[in-house]
Amino acid sequence: MATMTMVKAINDAMRIALQNDPNVMIFGEDVGKNGGVFRATDGLQAKFGVDRVMDTPLAESGIGGLAVGLGVQGFRPIAEMQFIGFIFEALDSIMVQAPRMRFRSGGRYNNPVTFRAPFGGGVKSPELHSDSLEGLLIQTPGIKVVCPSNPYDAKGLLLSSIKDNDPVFFLEHLKLYFSLKGEVPEDEYTVPIGKANVVREGTDVTIFTYGAMVHTSMKAAEIAEKDLNKKVEVVDLRTLSPLDVQTIVSSVEKTHRAIVVQEAQRTAGVAPELISVINENALLSLDAPVKRVTGFDTPLGHPLIEDEWIPNTKRIVNAIEEVCNF
Amino acid sequence: MAKTTKRGGGLAGAELQTQEMQAFQVLSPDGKVNEANLPELSDDQLRELMRRMVYTRVWDQRAVGLARQGRLGFYAPVSGQEASMIGSQFALEKEDFILPGYRDIPQLHFHGYPMYQGFLWSRGHQHGGQIPEDVNVLMPQIIIGAQYVQTSGVAMAFKRRGEKRIAITYTGDGGSSQGDFYEAMNFAGVFKLPAVFIVQNNRYAISTPVSKQTVAKTIAQKGLAAGIRSVQVDGMDVLAVYAAVKDARERALNGEPTLIETLCYRLGPHSMSGDDPTRYRIKDESPAYEENEPLIRFRKYLESKNLWTEEDENKVIEETKAAVAEAIKKADQYEKMTIPNLIDTVYETTPAHLEQQKQEYLAKEGK
């Protein structure tokens, strides 16, 4: 085991993937010589060469198309989008061409592409560098959406994503890149796509969340235990599409109350989808309506006010209290 | 039955050859002037160009310092690009409309955008984007190339209304790789729009050198594919940039758009957010560009004409320091943003669901 940051764990996963599979390639803006603007690909070009770890011209649409084309030829491209707000230029590849390759060809072709991008706020980055666009991605049939909350899961899930024969969008929360360290096995291992993780056991209410909000929710759970005497279960979704319905339903059946916490703006995203899953599968287990704690329905574009915009422990504890006292 | 054509020498004749072009220059690096290319400028105008370049350099140095102290947010240094920025804006009229990239704050400033708002924009304050009514610019663009396609729209509006104004936009060598770049020029050509497209080729897109950006010999030649007039200019030469943009502006008003590549160099880092040029710069290339930088060259020329003294320079330095100090103070004092304010600026009329989010926030967290 080694102790590493999440960005190092991500780097480690890509190093192993490049080592084990000659079909793995990495490309994007500044990922080669510079090792990526967050150093996620640091040292990989030096080790594996410019033919496998490439700086591309500055064109997200080009990067997306390159990935789709290589993918259809049996390569396993890892395409880095420098920031989540830059994916709009590449949405045809990300939301149409890669995810529909299997479907459009009736199974003749597939597209084992992994798109990676940093997302999320909390580090005072400029506009279009901190958005949460997972709602857009999970509405896209044919692509899986993965979002780790810690270094261990990041490495294991990224290796699963690269090996997956369908396209995966791998979301890396910016705030987690350097802010927390964790134990990570040095060898290859995988964390399965589609499996949520109960990171805190409780009996009174379940918080479903992902990414950086896992850590905010854990802190809120501790406060609720101390101040409200409520035992809060926290479930880290880890994969946002497809959702782990079984773990979600089991937890609701146990605690009878649920809250969804997402950093993203409120409308049409992971939270409403999760609430639908609960309604369809565990409505009669509920003792209170499911509450959501989210950002506001505005763009998150102003670093000076992002700390107030992003859900905090106070907002989550309020929700715990409301749901428990319903 | 279709005839097969025998392949042969004919193909060579059908091969498109890029014609060599020579970057347009007025001042050589040693400050000597090519009289034939000299634009018509009064002594006062020449002095004003120098004043603006010195002002921009000092402002940039102060901004870099402020960013290091954590007193700015996102900041993209401009040193090395003063001639390209100042010369091009100087050729415009107040009614012309600028669509900038994120590095193009100096052009906005000299077009009327207050410096303190530039600082607020850097910090991510919404007021940074509230362009004053009489200033014809858009907010700095973050998405590389997005401003290019929009330029055709702005230019079409001027043409439709019969107004004598142009739309001018800026991107960098990296931006010229985006599809938007080509699409913009193609639209401007097809609709004969009053538009000027500038590529400030500062040689690096973050870490990627222009040689990895394209194998085209010049970025200017990319305009040829769209069928629009394309020129390359020495972007370290403020008079050359001025003359080229002035000329392009006149032609744009007659429905002839131009792509102008200005050859310059980013002397500093890409931004103040952790970029380290030593990781990617070609070794030993910087000194040559430093010697060739725009202020040195133009200063030599003005001194030879007895139009610029050390005293003049010092006066501008002090003037700029005072302007920066005042602007940062004004930015510091500007009222803080609030969540209700953010919510109320998403739509003209805040819809019910957002109104509810605002009320919930005010009830539980609002101060």
Interface residues (C-beta under 8 A of the other chain):
Chain A: E29 D30 K33 N34 G35 V37 D55 P57 L58 A59 E60 S61 G62 G85 F86 F88 E89 K124 S125 P126 E127 L128 H129 R266 T267 F296 D297 T298 P299 G301 H302 P303 L304 I305 E308 W309 K314 R315 N318
Chain B: G73 F74 Y102 R123 G124 H125 Q126 I142 I143 I144 G145 G174 G175 S177 Q178 G179 D180 A205 I206 S207 T208 K212 Q213 T214 S273 G274 D275 R279 Y280 K336 M337 T338 I339 L342 I343 T345 V346 H353 L354 Q357 Y361 K364 E365
